[in-house]
Amino acid sequence: MELHRRMSRQAERYGSRLVVERAEALTQICGGFAVRSASLTLHARTVILATGVAVTEPQVDNLAEAVACGAVRYCPICDGLETGGKRIAVLGSKGASLGEAIFLRTYSDDITLLRATQACVLSQDQREDAARNGIRLEERLPEAIELVGDQLLVRFANSESDWFNIVYPCLGSAPRSDFAAALGADTTATGGLLVDSRQQTNIPGLYAAGDVLEGLDQIATACGQGATAATAIHNRLRQL
Ligand SMILES: Cc1cc2nc3c(=O)[nH]c(=O)nc-3n(C[C@H](O)[C@H](O)[C@H](O)COP(=O)(O)OP(=O)(O)OC[C@H]3O[C@@H](n4cnc5c(N)ncnc54)[C@H](O)[C@@H]3O)c2cc1C
């Protein structure tokens, strides 16, 4: 919060106007764009979209508390290094969750892939890949996951249960690219915005940075893309 406050103050010092409101629509107007919120409409010649992704949350009792104490985590690339020797579960039924489990094997020998759906969607090849990498495939579908102390208790049918130090939900995320897509911006099949080397979408003047793009969801990546977009916009506006 302190970092956010100081960065906001710095932006304002250089003339930025900060509006803390939800943008409800983005439209193209002559010479640029209009962004509408509940109380105002802003006009701009260029826009950088940095709306991130909507992450699908797991059904975990006391989820906020579990996230706060590090029992539920979302980003193995960010904090996998801290999980050494822990008993870890990845919750998800798709190939991506197996990829996440294999990534975490670098840090822990005890990785289980927990099902998120009744149906098994892993192919035979993926199951063999899991076995080769020492990933345990839990065939029972969890009925409940709850925080007990600083561990997660996973309950199955017939009063069976298991516990883990950490659960990484891998249930998917959706880039918040609707505004750009509505204007005709190109996206991947999963909704990630596509941009050129200057972070511009195929809509002239509409740029994008961060998780809303297809790619590595990391703060450093988002900041770098933001810097690239800002520089391109600076140069573009000087020519208009
Ligand atoms: C639990 C967790 C831990 C993480 N840990 C790390 C880490 O340790 N290191 C690391 O590098 N990365 C980490 N990440 C990833 C990192 O947070 C993201 O890569 C980064 O925040 C992306 O920045 P962004 O600006 O694209 O999106 P965000 O930070 O998600 O910001 C997007 C913002 O846009 C706002 N928004 C969306 N739609 C609208 C709208 N219509 N109107 C107004 N505002 C809107 C959202 O409310 C949000 O505030 C973590 C992610 C999670 C979920």
The ligand as a Gaussian input file, in Angstrom:
#p B3LYP/6-31G(d) Opt

LIG

0 1
 C       -1.557000     -14.247000      -5.529000
 C       -0.628000     -13.715000      -6.596000
 C        0.716000     -13.563000      -6.274000
 C        1.596000     -13.062000      -7.229000
 N        2.905000     -12.920000      -6.882000
 C        3.755000     -12.393000      -7.771000
 C        5.133000     -12.205000      -7.429000
 O        5.573000     -12.539000      -6.323000
 N        5.956000     -11.673000      -8.364000
 C        5.505000     -11.321000      -9.605000
 O        6.289000     -10.828000     -10.418000
 N        4.211000     -11.494000      -9.958000
 C        3.332000     -12.017000      -9.076000
 N        2.031000     -12.212000      -9.444000
 C        1.608000     -11.801000     -10.799000
 C        1.456000     -10.270000     -10.839000
 O        0.587000      -9.867000      -9.785000
 C        0.895000      -9.836000     -12.182000
 O        1.697000     -10.353000     -13.229000
 C        0.871000      -8.318000     -12.296000
 O        0.145000      -7.745000     -11.218000
 C        0.240000      -7.908000     -13.623000
 O       -0.011000      -6.529000     -13.621000
 P       -1.224000      -5.949000     -14.472000
 O       -1.147000      -4.470000     -14.298000
 O       -1.228000      -6.512000     -15.834000
 O       -2.535000      -6.516000     -13.795000
 P       -3.094000      -6.289000     -12.312000
 O       -2.001000      -6.078000     -11.323000
 O       -4.036000      -7.431000     -12.093000
 O       -3.899000      -4.923000     -12.407000
 C       -5.032000      -4.804000     -13.228000
 C       -5.897000      -3.749000     -12.576000
 O       -6.886000      -3.312000     -13.501000
 C       -8.078000      -3.134000     -12.779000
 N       -9.210000      -3.187000     -13.706000
 C       -9.637000      -4.226000     -14.458000
 N      -10.711000      -3.875000     -15.175000
 C      -10.967000      -2.573000     -14.871000
 C      -11.959000      -1.638000     -15.281000
 N      -12.917000      -1.957000     -16.153000
 N      -11.924000      -0.381000     -14.759000
 C      -10.962000      -0.032000     -13.867000
 N       -9.992000      -0.874000     -13.436000
 C      -10.004000      -2.128000     -13.939000
 C       -8.091000      -4.279000     -11.777000
 O       -8.978000      -4.001000     -10.721000
 C       -6.631000      -4.268000     -11.342000
 O       -6.428000      -3.375000     -10.281000
 C        1.133000     -12.716000      -8.521000
 C       -0.225000     -12.863000      -8.845000
 C       -1.098000     -13.365000      -7.893000
 C       -2.568000     -13.512000      -8.258000

